Amino acid sequence: MTAHPVVLPEPAPASAQWIVEQLAKNPPQPCPAPTLANLAVLDRSEDAHDRADVMWLRDDSYLCLASISRVNGNLTTGFSYGSIASYTSGQSPSTIGSLRQPSYFTVFPVNTGQVVLQGGGSRFGPLHQRTVDLGAGKAITVVQYRYAVEPTPDPDSSVVELPPREDPDHPAELCPSVHSPCRLADVY
């Protein structure tokens, strides 16, 4: 199968140029450095260049994800990348970033419509999503989210206390309005 380039109908805004510049410093080897034309910003801080969660495509079969966070005054960037098939077949979200400020990404293999949190989902939020038309009748929906309350570090150790689950018997799930079954939102 031959891979084909994907053109986003809504490129990233000019205000996202700082994200492009941060990602261009050290892009992961299989991913090209993104441009505003091929970058989709899922979430970012509005008033400061402190945080961003983004995706871009190398082509219609390979996905690149990144999370940028300010930690101890410096911007740090975490990446995840791989074939779209590997992301869409997984039932657990991809986690990028430190345990203190993780960002979660889940990729559905279709246009899901609106995705919502169900079950014990109040510890996460809000959800950010973007559907991308890959051509030839294929699409993916990428959903990004974080903890609603930042995990609490213990200053005397390396332990980080995560927000508690509301109901261990009913874990948080990401549920699309169309086409696809729910997926777990929780990683532990």
N, C-alpha and C positions, 0 to 999 in steps of 0.2 A: 504494500500500500504506500502510495506517495503522499508525503505531508504537503500541505498547502498553507500559505500565509493567511492570517486572519486579520481583517481590518475592523477595528471597533467603530461603531457608528457614533459613539459619544466618547471622544478622547478625554484624557484628564485635563482639567482647567490649567491655565497658565500659572495659577497660584500653587500648583503642585510641582513646579520646577525644582524646588529644594529637595523633593523626594527623588526625582530623577537624578539629581546631582549626588545625593547620598548613595543611591543604589549603584551608580556608575563607578564609585570608588573601588568596589571589589565585587562585581557580579559573580555568581557561581558559574563555573566553567560551562555547563551545558546551556545556560541561559544567556541570551544576548542582553546587553545593557538596554534597559527600557528607554522609551521616549514618551513624550506626552501623547503621541498618536496611538501607542499600543499599551499604555498603562491604564488600568482601571483602579481608581481609589475607592476602597470599600469603606474606610473610616480614617479620620485624621483629626488632630487637634486643630481647631479653627483659628485660635488667636496666637498660637506659638508653634514653632517647628519642633515639637516635643514627641509626637507620636503619629504613626501612619501604618495602616494595614492595606496592602495592595496586591494586585495580581497582574500578570501579563503573560502572553502566549508566545512561545517560540514559533509555533505553527499550530495547525489544527489537531495535533496529537500530543503536544508537550506543554505543560503548565508550570509557571514559576510564581511562587508566593513569597512575600516578604513582610516582616513586621519591624518597624523602626520605633525605638523607645529611647527616651533620655534616662540614663542611669548614672547616678553620681556626677551629674553635670555634662556627661558625654553622650552623644548619640551612638547607640549600638543597633546593629542590624542582624536579624536572623532570617534565614532562608529555608524554604522547602521547595523541592522541584522534582518532577518526574512525569511519567506518561499520564495523560488524562485517564486512560483505562485503569491505571493503578489507583488513582484518586477516587474514581467513581465506583470502583468495586469495594473499597474499604468501608467498613461499618463504623469505625471510630474516627473522630476528627484528627487532623494534623495539628500538632501543637508547635508553635514557634515562639521563641523568646524565653526569658528566664522564668523560673518558678514563681517569682514575685510579680511579674507582669506578663503572664502568658497570653497569647492570642490564639484562638482556635479557628480552624478553617475546615469546612465540610464541603465536598463537591458532589453534586447530584448530576446524573448523566442526561438530564432533560431540562426543559423549561418547566420549572416546578410551580410557577405562579408564586404567590406570597408564602413564605416559610414562617412558621410560628413555633414558639417554645411551648411544649406541653409537659405535664407531670411536674416534677420538682424543679422548674426552670427559673424561679425568681432569683436564684443566685447568679444567673447570667443575664447579660443584656447591655445595651440593646443589640438586636440582630441587624447586620448589614448584608445586603445581597446584591449580586449582579448576575444577570443571565447574558451569555455570550452565544451568538449564532455562529457555529463553526462551518456552516455551509453544508450542502448535500443533505439537508434535512436533519442535521445533528445540532445539538445545543448542550451547554452545561450551565448549571447555576452554582455559583460559589457563594457560600454563606460564611461570614466572619463574625465572631463575637468574643467577648472577654467576660471575666467575672464582673458582676454589678458592683461588688465591693472588693477593693484590692486585698489580696491575701496579706496577712499580718506576719512580718518577720519577727523572730525572737532575737533581740539585740545581743543576747549572750551565747547564741549558738547559730548553726546554719539551718535550723528548723524554720519552716514557713508554715503557718497555720492557714489552711484553705477555708473558704466559707463553707459552713456545714450544709449537707444535703437536707432538704426538707423532709423527704420520705424515701428512705433507702429501698423500699419495695417498689417504688414508682420513679425510676430515674428520669431526669430531664431528657426530652427527645425533641429533635427538630422535625417538624411535620409539614410537608408541602401541601398546598391546597389542591394540586393536581398531579397525576402521573406517577408518583413515586411513594414507596413506603417510608415511614418515619425512620430516623437514625438516631442513635444515642448522641446526646450533646456532652455527656460527662466522660471524662477519661479515667476516673477512679471511682 
